[in-house]
Amino acid sequence: MPTARGSCAAAIDPSAPYGRQPAVLTVEVVRCVECGREKDSGERGWLTVLAHSRALRINYCPECMTDIVARATVLPDDGDED
Ligand SMILES: [Zn+2]
């Protein structure tokens, strides 16, 4: 069995991925902007708001959305303009 000493042929594997990309999933993660909770797959009742730049989306989970709605409905009515 011949010794391959001095041969560096197998030093670099050209088939190896050079700048291997991180495992970034294309699945968009929906996260509540209020509490930071991630949306479970199949969970319903989330509200998605498109921001000024259409790339940015603001999401609210049902809990926070209920809280926001509750806050909105109990506005102090000291501003009677009529
Ligand atoms: Zn939330």
PDB file of the backbone (N, CA, C, O) and the ligand in Angstrom, with CONECT records:
HET     ZN  A 101       1
ATOM      1  N   MET A   1       0.860  -1.208   0.000  1.00  0.00           N
ATOM      2  CA  MET A   1       0.000   0.000   0.000  1.00  0.00           C
ATOM      3  C   MET A   1       0.883   1.242   0.000  1.00  0.00           C
ATOM      4  O   MET A   1       1.592   1.495   0.974  1.00  0.00           O
ATOM      5  N   PRO A   2       0.850   2.018  -1.082  1.00  0.00           N
ATOM      6  CA  PRO A   2       1.746   3.181  -1.203  1.00  0.00           C
ATOM      7  C   PRO A   2       1.338   4.312  -0.277  1.00  0.00           C
ATOM      8  O   PRO A   2       0.151   4.569  -0.079  1.00  0.00           O
ATOM      9  N   THR A   3       2.299   4.964   0.272  1.00  0.00           N
ATOM     10  CA  THR A   3       2.016   6.107   1.136  1.00  0.00           C
ATOM     11  C   THR A   3       1.827   7.365   0.293  1.00  0.00           C
ATOM     12  O   THR A   3       2.640   7.629  -0.592  1.00  0.00           O
ATOM     13  N   ALA A   4       0.814   8.122   0.535  1.00  0.00           N
ATOM     14  CA  ALA A   4       0.504   9.314  -0.246  1.00  0.00           C
ATOM     15  C   ALA A   4       1.079  10.562   0.415  1.00  0.00           C
ATOM     16  O   ALA A   4       0.558  11.667   0.262  1.00  0.00           O
ATOM     17  N   ARG A   5       2.144  10.358   1.136  1.00  0.00           N
ATOM     18  CA  ARG A   5       2.743  11.493   1.819  1.00  0.00           C
ATOM     19  C   ARG A   5       3.281  12.511   0.803  1.00  0.00           C
ATOM     20  O   ARG A   5       3.975  12.119  -0.135  1.00  0.00           O
ATOM     21  N   GLY A   6       2.989  13.765   0.958  1.00  0.00           N
ATOM     22  CA  GLY A   6       3.452  14.775   0.015  1.00  0.00           C
ATOM     23  C   GLY A   6       2.355  15.164  -0.945  1.00  0.00           C
ATOM     24  O   GLY A   6       2.456  16.191  -1.617  1.00  0.00           O
ATOM     25  N   SER A   7       1.327  14.377  -1.024  1.00  0.00           N
ATOM     26  CA  SER A   7       0.226  14.715  -1.918  1.00  0.00           C
ATOM     27  C   SER A   7      -0.862  15.459  -1.157  1.00  0.00           C
ATOM     28  O   SER A   7      -1.426  14.943  -0.192  1.00  0.00           O
ATOM     29  N   CYS A   8      -1.142  16.654  -1.595  1.00  0.00           N
ATOM     30  CA  CYS A   8      -2.130  17.478  -0.918  1.00  0.00           C
ATOM     31  C   CYS A   8      -3.385  17.589  -1.769  1.00  0.00           C
ATOM     32  O   CYS A   8      -4.097  18.591  -1.715  1.00  0.00           O
ATOM     33  N   ALA A   9      -3.639  16.586  -2.527  1.00  0.00           N
ATOM     34  CA  ALA A   9      -4.745  16.669  -3.469  1.00  0.00           C
ATOM     35  C   ALA A   9      -6.082  16.790  -2.755  1.00  0.00           C
ATOM     36  O   ALA A   9      -7.018  17.413  -3.255  1.00  0.00           O
ATOM     37  N   ALA A  10      -6.151  16.189  -1.590  1.00  0.00           N
ATOM     38  CA  ALA A  10      -7.432  16.155  -0.898  1.00  0.00           C
ATOM     39  C   ALA A  10      -7.519  17.235   0.169  1.00  0.00           C
ATOM     40  O   ALA A  10      -8.330  17.136   1.089  1.00  0.00           O
ATOM     41  N   ALA A  11      -6.691  18.265   0.051  1.00  0.00           N
ATOM     42  CA  ALA A  11      -6.678  19.298   1.075  1.00  0.00           C
ATOM     43  C   ALA A  11      -7.940  20.140   0.996  1.00  0.00           C
ATOM     44  O   ALA A  11      -8.527  20.507   2.014  1.00  0.00           O
ATOM     45  N   ILE A  12      -8.337  20.435  -0.211  1.00  0.00           N
ATOM     46  CA  ILE A  12      -9.509  21.286  -0.387  1.00  0.00           C
ATOM     47  C   ILE A  12     -10.577  20.539  -1.178  1.00  0.00           C
ATOM     48  O   ILE A  12     -10.335  20.030  -2.272  1.00  0.00           O
ATOM     49  N   ASP A  13     -11.696  20.495  -0.620  1.00  0.00           N
ATOM     50  CA  ASP A  13     -12.802  19.847  -1.298  1.00  0.00           C
ATOM     51  C   ASP A  13     -13.606  20.902  -2.053  1.00  0.00           C
ATOM     52  O   ASP A  13     -14.296  21.717  -1.440  1.00  0.00           O
ATOM     53  N   PRO A  14     -13.519  20.886  -3.381  1.00  0.00           N
ATOM     54  CA  PRO A  14     -14.206  21.933  -4.159  1.00  0.00           C
ATOM     55  C   PRO A  14     -15.722  21.831  -4.073  1.00  0.00           C
ATOM     56  O   PRO A  14     -16.441  22.783  -4.374  1.00  0.00           O
ATOM     57  N   SER A  15     -16.183  20.696  -3.669  1.00  0.00           N
ATOM     58  CA  SER A  15     -17.631  20.538  -3.596  1.00  0.00           C
ATOM     59  C   SER A  15     -18.192  21.081  -2.279  1.00  0.00           C
ATOM     60  O   SER A  15     -19.406  21.180  -2.101  1.00  0.00           O
ATOM     61  N   ALA A  16     -17.293  21.429  -1.369  1.00  0.00           N
ATOM     62  CA  ALA A  16     -17.764  21.958  -0.096  1.00  0.00           C
ATOM     63  C   ALA A  16     -18.352  23.355  -0.307  1.00  0.00           C
ATOM     64  O   ALA A  16     -17.774  24.163  -1.034  1.00  0.00           O
ATOM     65  N   PRO A  17     -19.445  23.633   0.294  1.00  0.00           N
ATOM     66  CA  PRO A  17     -20.060  24.969   0.166  1.00  0.00           C
ATOM     67  C   PRO A  17     -19.151  26.019   0.782  1.00  0.00           C
ATOM     68  O   PRO A  17     -18.761  25.919   1.945  1.00  0.00           O
ATOM     69  N   TYR A  18     -18.824  27.011  -0.004  1.00  0.00           N
ATOM     70  CA  TYR A  18     -17.865  28.012   0.462  1.00  0.00           C
ATOM     71  C   TYR A  18     -18.525  28.956   1.459  1.00  0.00           C
ATOM     72  O   TYR A  18     -18.257  28.892   2.659  1.00  0.00           O
ATOM     73  N   GLY A  19     -19.371  29.812   0.967  1.00  0.00           N
ATOM     74  CA  GLY A  19     -20.040  30.719   1.884  1.00  0.00           C
ATOM     75  C   GLY A  19     -21.397  30.161   2.235  1.00  0.00           C
ATOM     76  O   GLY A  19     -22.431  30.669   1.802  1.00  0.00           O
ATOM     77  N   ARG A  20     -21.376  29.119   3.020  1.00  0.00           N
ATOM     78  CA  ARG A  20     -22.647  28.448   3.317  1.00  0.00           C
ATOM     79  C   ARG A  20     -23.588  29.393   4.047  1.00  0.00           C
ATOM     80  O   ARG A  20     -23.214  30.072   5.004  1.00  0.00           O
ATOM     81  N   GLN A  21     -24.782  29.410   3.576  1.00  0.00           N
ATOM     82  CA  GLN A  21     -25.757  30.337   4.139  1.00  0.00           C
ATOM     83  C   GLN A  21     -26.363  29.757   5.411  1.00  0.00           C
ATOM     84  O   GLN A  21     -26.543  28.545   5.528  1.00  0.00           O
ATOM     85  N   PRO A  22     -26.663  30.600   6.325  1.00  0.00           N
ATOM     86  CA  PRO A  22     -27.337  30.139   7.547  1.00  0.00           C
ATOM     87  C   PRO A  22     -28.729  29.623   7.208  1.00  0.00           C
ATOM     88  O   PRO A  22     -29.336  30.016   6.212  1.00  0.00           O
ATOM     89  N   ALA A  23     -29.199  28.763   8.037  1.00  0.00           N
ATOM     90  CA  ALA A  23     -30.496  28.144   7.779  1.00  0.00           C
ATOM     91  C   ALA A  23     -31.614  29.136   8.070  1.00  0.00           C
ATOM     92  O   ALA A  23     -32.281  29.074   9.104  1.00  0.00           O
ATOM     93  N   VAL A  24     -31.793  30.036   7.140  1.00  0.00           N
ATOM     94  CA  VAL A  24     -32.857  31.018   7.307  1.00  0.00           C
ATOM     95  C   VAL A  24     -34.118  30.503   6.648  1.00  0.00           C
ATOM     96  O   VAL A  24     -34.170  30.264   5.441  1.00  0.00           O
ATOM     97  N   LEU A  25     -35.094  30.348   7.449  1.00  0.00           N
ATOM     98  CA  LEU A  25     -36.350  29.874   6.903  1.00  0.00           C
ATOM     99  C   LEU A  25     -37.092  31.033   6.259  1.00  0.00           C
ATOM    100  O   LEU A  25     -37.081  32.161   6.752  1.00  0.00           O
ATOM    101  N   THR A  26     -37.726  30.724   5.159  1.00  0.00           N
ATOM    102  CA  THR A  26     -38.482  31.762   4.474  1.00  0.00           C
ATOM    103  C   THR A  26     -39.844  31.946   5.118  1.00  0.00           C
ATOM    104  O   THR A  26     -40.603  32.844   4.755  1.00  0.00           O
ATOM    105  N   VAL A  27     -40.140  31.087   6.075  1.00  0.00           N
ATOM    106  CA  VAL A  27     -41.418  31.218   6.763  1.00  0.00           C
ATOM    107  C   VAL A  27     -41.395  32.477   7.614  1.00  0.00           C
ATOM    108  O   VAL A  27     -40.498  32.686   8.431  1.00  0.00           O
ATOM    109  N   GLU A  28     -42.377  33.286   7.407  1.00  0.00           N
ATOM    110  CA  GLU A  28     -42.416  34.561   8.112  1.00  0.00           C
ATOM    111  C   GLU A  28     -42.870  34.345   9.546  1.00  0.00           C
ATOM    112  O   GLU A  28     -43.910  33.739   9.804  1.00  0.00           O
ATOM    113  N   VAL A  29     -42.080  34.847  10.459  1.00  0.00           N
ATOM    114  CA  VAL A  29     -42.420  34.702  11.868  1.00  0.00           C
ATOM    115  C   VAL A  29     -43.322  35.853  12.270  1.00  0.00           C
ATOM    116  O   VAL A  29     -42.967  37.026  12.148  1.00  0.00           O
ATOM    117  N   VAL A  30     -44.473  35.493  12.743  1.00  0.00           N
ATOM    118  CA  VAL A  30     -45.410  36.516  13.205  1.00  0.00           C
ATOM    119  C   VAL A  30     -45.236  36.660  14.703  1.00  0.00           C
ATOM    120  O   VAL A  30     -45.405  35.707  15.465  1.00  0.00           O
ATOM    121  N   ARG A  31     -44.896  37.863  15.105  1.00  0.00           N
ATOM    122  CA  ARG A  31     -44.639  38.096  16.522  1.00  0.00           C
ATOM    123  C   ARG A  31     -45.455  39.305  16.975  1.00  0.00           C
ATOM    124  O   ARG A  31     -45.528  40.319  16.280  1.00  0.00           O
ATOM    125  N   CYS A  32     -46.050  39.180  18.122  1.00  0.00           N
ATOM    126  CA  CYS A  32     -46.863  40.269  18.647  1.00  0.00           C
ATOM    127  C   CYS A  32     -45.973  41.439  19.021  1.00  0.00           C
ATOM    128  O   CYS A  32     -44.969  41.276  19.713  1.00  0.00           O
ATOM    129  N   VAL A  33     -46.352  42.617  18.556  1.00  0.00           N
ATOM    130  CA  VAL A  33     -45.534  43.789  18.816  1.00  0.00           C
ATOM    131  C   VAL A  33     -45.702  44.253  20.257  1.00  0.00           C
ATOM    132  O   VAL A  33     -44.872  45.001  20.773  1.00  0.00           O
ATOM    133  N   GLU A  34     -46.759  43.818  20.895  1.00  0.00           N
ATOM    134  CA  GLU A  34     -47.034  44.257  22.260  1.00  0.00           C
ATOM    135  C   GLU A  34     -46.314  43.383  23.282  1.00  0.00           C
ATOM    136  O   GLU A  34     -45.567  43.887  24.120  1.00  0.00           O
ATOM    137  N   CYS A  35     -46.538  42.093  23.212  1.00  0.00           N
ATOM    138  CA  CYS A  35     -45.985  41.196  24.224  1.00  0.00           C
ATOM    139  C   CYS A  35     -44.846  40.341  23.681  1.00  0.00           C
ATOM    140  O   CYS A  35     -44.174  39.646  24.443  1.00  0.00           O
ATOM    141  N   GLY A  36     -44.627  40.388  22.370  1.00  0.00           N
ATOM    142  CA  GLY A  36     -43.498  39.679  21.799  1.00  0.00           C
ATOM    143  C   GLY A  36     -43.726  38.194  21.629  1.00  0.00           C
ATOM    144  O   GLY A  36     -42.798  37.447  21.319  1.00  0.00           O
ATOM    145  N   ARG A  37     -44.935  37.774  21.827  1.00  0.00           N
ATOM    146  CA  ARG A  37     -45.226  36.351  21.707  1.00  0.00           C
ATOM    147  C   ARG A  37     -45.277  35.952  20.243  1.00  0.00           C
ATOM    148  O   ARG A  37     -45.782  36.697  19.402  1.00  0.00           O
ATOM    149  N   GLU A  38     -44.752  34.775  19.945  1.00  0.00           N
ATOM    150  CA  GLU A  38     -44.801  34.295  18.580  1.00  0.00           C
ATOM    151  C   GLU A  38     -46.113  33.589  18.321  1.00  0.00           C
ATOM    152  O   GLU A  38     -46.676  32.911  19.180  1.00  0.00           O
ATOM    153  N   LYS A  39     -46.568  33.776  17.110  1.00  0.00           N
ATOM    154  CA  LYS A  39     -47.836  33.162  16.737  1.00  0.00           C
ATOM    155  C   LYS A  39     -47.634  31.680  16.496  1.00  0.00           C
ATOM    156  O   LYS A  39     -46.709  31.267  15.797  1.00  0.00           O
ATOM    157  N   ASP A  40     -48.499  30.902  17.076  1.00  0.00           N
ATOM    158  CA  ASP A  40     -48.460  29.475  16.835  1.00  0.00           C
ATOM    159  C   ASP A  40     -49.059  29.179  15.471  1.00  0.00           C
ATOM    160  O   ASP A  40     -49.956  29.876  14.997  1.00  0.00           O
ATOM    161  N   SER A  41     -48.545  28.136  14.861  1.00  0.00           N
ATOM    162  CA  SER A  41     -49.053  27.765  13.551  1.00  0.00           C
ATOM    163  C   SER A  41     -50.513  27.361  13.677  1.00  0.00           C
ATOM    164  O   SER A  41     -50.877  26.497  14.476  1.00  0.00           O
ATOM    165  N   GLY A  42     -51.322  27.999  12.881  1.00  0.00           N
ATOM    166  CA  GLY A  42     -52.733  27.670  12.901  1.00  0.00           C
ATOM    167  C   GLY A  42     -53.523  28.499  13.884  1.00  0.00           C
ATOM    168  O   GLY A  42     -54.748  28.395  13.947  1.00  0.00           O
ATOM    169  N   GLU A  43     -52.832  29.322  14.654  1.00  0.00           N
ATOM    170  CA  GLU A  43     -53.546  30.158  15.599  1.00  0.00           C
ATOM    171  C   GLU A  43     -54.280  31.264  14.851  1.00  0.00           C
ATOM    172  O   GLU A  43     -53.769  31.837  13.889  1.00  0.00           O
ATOM    173  N   ARG A  44     -55.449  31.536  15.305  1.00  0.00           N
ATOM    174  CA  ARG A  44     -56.260  32.528  14.616  1.00  0.00           C
ATOM    175  C   ARG A  44     -56.552  33.702  15.531  1.00  0.00           C
ATOM    176  O   ARG A  44     -56.346  33.655  16.743  1.00  0.00           O
ATOM    177  N   GLY A  45     -57.043  34.762  14.892  1.00  0.00           N
ATOM    178  CA  GLY A  45     -57.450  35.913  15.671  1.00  0.00           C
ATOM    179  C   GLY A  45     -56.386  36.990  15.755  1.00  0.00           C
ATOM    180  O   GLY A  45     -56.553  37.984  16.461  1.00  0.00           O
ATOM    181  N   TRP A  46     -55.298  36.795  15.039  1.00  0.00           N
ATOM    182  CA  TRP A  46     -54.229  37.797  15.068  1.00  0.00           C
ATOM    183  C   TRP A  46     -54.562  38.928  14.115  1.00  0.00           C
ATOM    184  O   TRP A  46     -55.215  38.740  13.088  1.00  0.00           O
ATOM    185  N   LEU A  47     -54.101  40.089  14.483  1.00  0.00           N
ATOM    186  CA  LEU A  47     -54.312  41.258  13.640  1.00  0.00           C
ATOM    187  C   LEU A  47     -52.971  41.696  13.055  1.00  0.00           C
ATOM    188  O   LEU A  47     -51.985  41.876  13.769  1.00  0.00           O
ATOM    189  N   THR A  48     -52.967  41.860  11.750  1.00  0.00           N
ATOM    190  CA  THR A  48     -51.745  42.317  11.077  1.00  0.00           C
ATOM    191  C   THR A  48     -51.986  43.697  10.507  1.00  0.00           C
ATOM    192  O   THR A  48     -52.930  43.921   9.749  1.00  0.00           O
ATOM    193  N   VAL A  49     -51.123  44.611  10.881  1.00  0.00           N
ATOM    194  CA  VAL A  49     -51.234  45.979  10.408  1.00  0.00           C
ATOM    195  C   VAL A  49     -50.030  46.291   9.533  1.00  0.00           C
ATOM    196  O   VAL A  49     -48.885  46.097   9.939  1.00  0.00           O
ATOM    197  N   LEU A  50     -50.298  46.769   8.350  1.00  0.00           N
ATOM    198  CA  LEU A  50     -49.218  47.150   7.458  1.00  0.00           C
ATOM    199  C   LEU A  50     -48.716  48.535   7.831  1.00  0.00           C
ATOM    200  O   LEU A  50     -49.482  49.490   7.955  1.00  0.00           O
ATOM    201  N   ALA A  51     -47.422  48.609   8.004  1.00  0.00           N
ATOM    202  CA  ALA A  51     -46.830  49.894   8.350  1.00  0.00           C
ATOM    203  C   ALA A  51     -46.638  50.733   7.090  1.00  0.00           C
ATOM    204  O   ALA A  51     -47.024  50.340   5.989  1.00  0.00           O
ATOM    205  N   HIS A  52     -46.036  51.882   7.286  1.00  0.00           N
ATOM    206  CA  HIS A  52     -45.853  52.807   6.157  1.00  0.00           C
ATOM    207  C   HIS A  52     -45.040  52.138   5.053  1.00  0.00           C
ATOM    208  O   HIS A  52     -45.418  52.160   3.882  1.00  0.00           O
ATOM    209  N   SER A  53     -43.933  51.553   5.443  1.00  0.00           N
ATOM    210  CA  SER A  53     -43.190  50.772   4.465  1.00  0.00           C
ATOM    211  C   SER A  53     -43.829  49.395   4.429  1.00  0.00           C
ATOM    212  O   SER A  53     -43.962  48.716   5.448  1.00  0.00           O
ATOM    213  N   ARG A  54     -44.212  49.014   3.244  1.00  0.00           N
ATOM    214  CA  ARG A  54     -45.023  47.803   3.144  1.00  0.00           C
ATOM    215  C   ARG A  54     -44.282  46.557   3.568  1.00  0.00           C
ATOM    216  O   ARG A  54     -44.883  45.499   3.758  1.00  0.00           O
ATOM    217  N   ALA A  55     -42.980  46.681   3.714  1.00  0.00           N
ATOM    218  CA  ALA A  55     -42.212  45.512   4.125  1.00  0.00           C
ATOM    219  C   ALA A  55     -42.410  45.218   5.598  1.00  0.00           C
ATOM    220  O   ALA A  55     -42.232  44.088   6.053  1.00  0.00           O
ATOM    221  N   LEU A  56     -42.777  46.243   6.329  1.00  0.00           N
ATOM    222  CA  LEU A  56     -42.903  46.077   7.769  1.00  0.00           C
ATOM    223  C   LEU A  56     -44.356  45.824   8.138  1.00  0.00           C
ATOM    224  O   LEU A  56     -45.268  46.527   7.703  1.00  0.00           O
ATOM    225  N   ARG A  57     -44.532  44.816   8.938  1.00  0.00           N
ATOM    226  CA  ARG A  57     -45.882  44.492   9.382  1.00  0.00           C
ATOM    227  C   ARG A  57     -45.898  44.436  10.900  1.00  0.00           C
ATOM    228  O   ARG A  57     -44.973  43.931  11.536  1.00  0.00           O
ATOM    229  N   ILE A  58     -46.945  44.955  11.446  1.00  0.00           N
ATOM    230  CA  ILE A  58     -47.104  44.951  12.887  1.00  0.00           C
ATOM    231  C   ILE A  58     -48.214  43.973  13.231  1.00  0.00           C
ATOM    232  O   ILE A  58     -49.316  44.035  12.686  1.00  0.00           O
ATOM    233  N   ASN A  59     -47.901  43.081  14.137  1.00  0.00           N
ATOM    234  CA  ASN A  59     -48.864  42.048  14.473  1.00  0.00           C
ATOM    235  C   ASN A  59     -49.293  42.176  15.931  1.00  0.00           C
ATOM    236  O   ASN A  59     -48.508  42.536  16.808  1.00  0.00           O
ATOM    237  N   TYR A  60     -50.535  41.875  16.147  1.00  0.00           N
ATOM    238  CA  TYR A  60     -51.072  41.869  17.505  1.00  0.00           C
ATOM    239  C   TYR A  60     -51.703  40.504  17.764  1.00  0.00           C
ATOM    240  O   TYR A  60     -52.471  39.996  16.947  1.00  0.00           O
ATOM    241  N   CYS A  61     -51.372  39.929  18.899  1.00  0.00           N
ATOM    242  CA  CYS A  61     -51.993  38.677  19.272  1.00  0.00           C
ATOM    243  C   CYS A  61     -53.396  38.972  19.800  1.00  0.00           C
ATOM    244  O   CYS A  61     -53.692  40.104  20.184  1.00  0.00           O
ATOM    245  N   PRO A  62     -54.246  37.970  19.817  1.00  0.00           N
ATOM    246  CA  PRO A  62     -55.637  38.195  20.251  1.00  0.00           C
ATOM    247  C   PRO A  62     -55.735  38.813  21.633  1.00  0.00           C
ATOM    248  O   PRO A  62     -56.602  39.652  21.879  1.00  0.00           O
ATOM    249  N   GLU A  63     -54.854  38.406  22.540  1.00  0.00           N
ATOM    250  CA  GLU A  63     -54.900  38.939  23.897  1.00  0.00           C
ATOM    251  C   GLU A  63     -54.630  40.434  23.900  1.00  0.00           C
ATOM    252  O   GLU A  63     -55.370  41.208  24.508  1.00  0.00           O
ATOM    253  N   CYS A  64     -53.567  40.834  23.217  1.00  0.00           N
ATOM    254  CA  CYS A  64     -53.215  42.247  23.200  1.00  0.00           C
ATOM    255  C   CYS A  64     -54.238  43.036  22.393  1.00  0.00           C
ATOM    256  O   CYS A  64     -54.526  44.192  22.706  1.00  0.00           O
ATOM    257  N   MET A  65     -54.775  42.424  21.377  1.00  0.00           N
ATOM    258  CA  MET A  65     -55.765  43.118  20.581  1.00  0.00           C
ATOM    259  C   MET A  65     -57.009  43.387  21.417  1.00  0.00           C
ATOM    260  O   MET A  65     -57.605  44.460  21.336  1.00  0.00           O
ATOM    261  N   THR A  66     -57.389  42.408  22.216  1.00  0.00           N
ATOM    262  CA  THR A  66     -58.524  42.600  23.105  1.00  0.00           C
ATOM    263  C   THR A  66     -58.244  43.707  24.101  1.00  0.00           C
ATOM    264  O   THR A  66     -59.115  44.510  24.436  1.00  0.00           O
ATOM    265  N   ASP A  67     -57.002  43.726  24.566  1.00  0.00           N
ATOM    266  CA  ASP A  67     -56.626  44.756  25.527  1.00  0.00           C
ATOM    267  C   ASP A  67     -56.669  46.135  24.890  1.00  0.00           C
ATOM    268  O   ASP A  67     -57.109  47.104  25.509  1.00  0.00           O
ATOM    269  N   ILE A  68     -56.211  46.214  23.656  1.00  0.00           N
ATOM    270  CA  ILE A  68     -56.204  47.501  22.959  1.00  0.00           C
ATOM    271  C   ILE A  68     -57.636  47.961  22.699  1.00  0.00           C
ATOM    272  O   ILE A  68     -57.974  49.132  22.873  1.00  0.00           O
ATOM    273  N   VAL A  69     -58.452  47.024  22.285  1.00  0.00           N
ATOM    274  CA  VAL A  69     -59.847  47.364  22.026  1.00  0.00           C
ATOM    275  C   VAL A  69     -60.527  47.815  23.305  1.00  0.00           C
ATOM    276  O   VAL A  69     -61.314  48.761  23.309  1.00  0.00           O
ATOM    277  N   ALA A  70     -60.209  47.120  24.395  1.00  0.00           N
ATOM    278  CA  ALA A  70     -60.796  47.487  25.679  1.00  0.00           C
ATOM    279  C   ALA A  70     -60.361  48.880  26.080  1.00  0.00           C
ATOM    280  O   ALA A  70     -61.164  49.674  26.572  1.00  0.00           O
ATOM    281  N   ARG A  71     -59.102  49.173  25.871  1.00  0.00           N
ATOM    282  CA  ARG A  71     -58.609  50.500  26.201  1.00  0.00           C
ATOM    283  C   ARG A  71     -59.280  51.562  25.322  1.00  0.00           C
ATOM    284  O   ARG A  71     -59.575  52.671  25.768  1.00  0.00           O
ATOM    285  N   ALA A  72     -59.508  51.188  24.071  1.00  0.00           N
ATOM    286  CA  ALA A  72     -60.082  52.151  23.136  1.00  0.00           C
ATOM    287  C   ALA A  72     -61.538  52.434  23.469  1.00  0.00           C
ATOM    288  O   ALA A  72     -62.036  53.539  23.252  1.00  0.00           O
ATOM    289  N   THR A  73     -62.208  51.428  23.997  1.00  0.00           N
ATOM    290  CA  THR A  73     -63.634  51.589  24.249  1.00  0.00           C
ATOM    291  C   THR A  73     -63.898  52.289  25.574  1.00  0.00           C
ATOM    292  O   THR A  73     -64.995  52.800  25.802  1.00  0.00           O
ATOM    293  N   VAL A  74     -62.914  52.314  26.432  1.00  0.00           N
ATOM    294  CA  VAL A  74     -63.110  52.978  27.721  1.00  0.00           C
ATOM    295  C   VAL A  74     -62.391  54.324  27.736  1.00  0.00           C
ATOM    296  O   VAL A  74     -61.855  54.752  28.759  1.00  0.00           O
ATOM    297  N   LEU A  75     -62.394  54.968  26.595  1.00  0.00           N
ATOM    298  CA  LEU A  75     -61.793  56.297  26.523  1.00  0.00           C
ATOM    299  C   LEU A  75     -62.539  57.255  27.447  1.00  0.00           C
ATOM    300  O   LEU A  75     -63.766  57.218  27.540  1.00  0.00           O
ATOM    301  N   PRO A  76     -61.810  58.081  28.104  1.00  0.00           N
ATOM    302  CA  PRO A  76     -62.460  59.065  28.965  1.00  0.00           C
ATOM    303  C   PRO A  76     -63.327  60.022  28.132  1.00  0.00           C
ATOM    304  O   PRO A  76     -62.860  60.642  27.177  1.00  0.00           O
ATOM    305  N   ASP A  77     -64.545  60.116  28.509  1.00  0.00           N
ATOM    306  CA  ASP A  77     -65.460  60.910  27.697  1.00  0.00           C
ATOM    307  C   ASP A  77     -65.587  62.334  28.260  1.00  0.00           C
ATOM    308  O   ASP A  77     -66.679  62.868  28.456  1.00  0.00           O
ATOM    309  N   ASP A  78     -64.434  62.898  28.501  1.00  0.00           N
ATOM    310  CA  ASP A  78     -64.465  64.273  28.997  1.00  0.00           C
ATOM    311  C   ASP A  78     -64.292  65.274  27.845  1.00  0.00           C
ATOM    312  O   ASP A  78     -64.170  66.481  28.055  1.00  0.00           O
ATOM    313  N   GLY A  79     -64.287  64.731  26.629  1.00  0.00           N
ATOM    314  CA  GLY A  79     -64.115  65.612  25.501  1.00  0.00           C
ATOM    315  C   GLY A  79     -65.385  65.675  24.672  1.00  0.00           C
ATOM    316  O   GLY A  79     -65.372  65.400  23.472  1.00  0.00           O
ATOM    317  N   ASP A  80     -66.449  66.029  25.303  1.00  0.00           N
ATOM    318  CA  ASP A  80     -67.725  66.104  24.610  1.00  0.00           C
ATOM    319  C   ASP A  80     -67.757  67.356  23.724  1.00  0.00           C
ATOM    320  O   ASP A  80     -67.857  68.488  24.196  1.00  0.00           O
ATOM    321  N   GLU A  81     -67.667  67.090  22.412  1.00  0.00           N
ATOM    322  CA  GLU A  81     -67.526  68.228  21.497  1.00  0.00           C
ATOM    323  C   GLU A  81     -68.861  68.621  20.897  1.00  0.00           C
ATOM    324  O   GLU A  81     -68.908  69.366  19.918  1.00  0.00           O
ATOM    325  N   ASP A  82     -69.928  68.137  21.462  1.00  0.00           N
ATOM    326  CA  ASP A  82     -71.226  68.432  20.838  1.00  0.00           C
ATOM    327  C   ASP A  82     -72.248  68.940  21.813  1.00  0.00           C
ATOM    328  O   ASP A  82     -73.380  69.228  21.426  1.00  0.00           O
TER     329      ASP A  82
HETATM  330 ZN    ZN A 101     -49.519  40.143  22.487  1.00  0.00          ZN2+
END
